[in-house]
Amino acid sequence: MIIPTHSEEEVKEEDEEGIMVSDDSEAEELDMASQAPAVLPDNFGGAQTQNIHMADVRDDMSLRDLISMDLLNFEWASDPQNFKGSRDFFTGKAGPTFSDYSDPLDVFRKIWDDDLIDFIVTQTNKYAALTIAAKGPLLQKSRLRTWIPTDRVEILRFLAIYQLHSLNHFPIQNDYFKSSENKVQFISMAARGGRLALFRGHGFCKQSIQRNGVIRYRCSSYVSKKCKAAINVDSRSIVVKALGDHNHEKYQYVQVASGKYTTVRIV
């Protein structure tokens, strides 16, 4: 307990509780934090000590009403078994739901299942509609005019583009669209204005052809009339053909840094 000091010239008296106070009214206006702490005087009697103790007890009782009794009556012990808890109840099977031999795409789809993808589709379409409505009348050249409601396949393709970013690491997204021989040529897939359409999942592919179970997406003329990029998607692979013609055939699971194409699986 810190007791403020008083000069000998101050007249001291005891209040109803027996605690010494100053009759100087200005003392009550002093900033208690600015006063130096003092040592209890030798003549501090038992009555004053008891009064201070009772005041502390009343303060403690007020604090006890604010917290749970379990926090006040914790039984401390050196035995770690003293810390008792209850095991969480799981509604499903705990741990991985796929084997060590699962294909990377299987693991990916375990995480990004249809329910989650459908939720993303719904929220994306809502956000796009609100964004366009907030803009008011759009300019003739506005990129928002190219927006059409997305779907499950388009969102998966959108996520696949981000997966391809793992081939090279750059601090900002714009760096992925700069021309370089040491990385996938994203700039050829979405040059200039087409980049925004690409990352909104729109405009990159305008139609698809399914042949022998493999879906091949043609490049959209919206991106670039001279675009030579292609994305092939089947149940086990994502193929990016950075150069070459538009005969989109399925390549092997290989990556050729100096070749005309790069093949990547979802990881």
Number of C-alpha atoms within 10 A of each C-alpha: 10 9 14 15 13 13 8 7 6 11 12 15 12 12 10 7 11 15 16 15 16 16 13 11 8 8 13 11 8 10 8 12 8 7 11 10 13 12 10 12 9 6 6 11 11 9 12 15 13 13 14 15 13 12 11 13 12 11 11 11 10 11 10 13 9 8 10 9 10 8 9 9 8 10 9 9 9 6 7 8 8 11 10 7 7 5 6 6 7 7 6 6 7 8 6 9 9 11 9 9 7 9 14 15 16 18 18 12 12 13 11 14 12 13 10 12 18 16 11 16 20 15 12 17 16 12 12 17 14 11 12 14 11 9 10 8 9 12 10 8 8 10 13 17 11 11 16 14 14 17 16 17 12 17 20 16 20 17 14 18 19 10 15 18 15 10 11 11 11 11 7 7 10 10 14 18 18 15 13 12 9 10 17 23 21 21 20 22 26 23 16 13 13 22 21 16 19 19 17 19 23 24 22 28 20 12 11 13 12 11 9 7 10 17 17 22 19 20 23 20 14 17 23 18 9 10 21 16 25 27 24 20 20 14 10 13 19 24 25 26 24 22 16 13 11 14 9 19 14 19 17 11 13 12 14 9 12 10 9 11 21 22 20 19 19 18 13
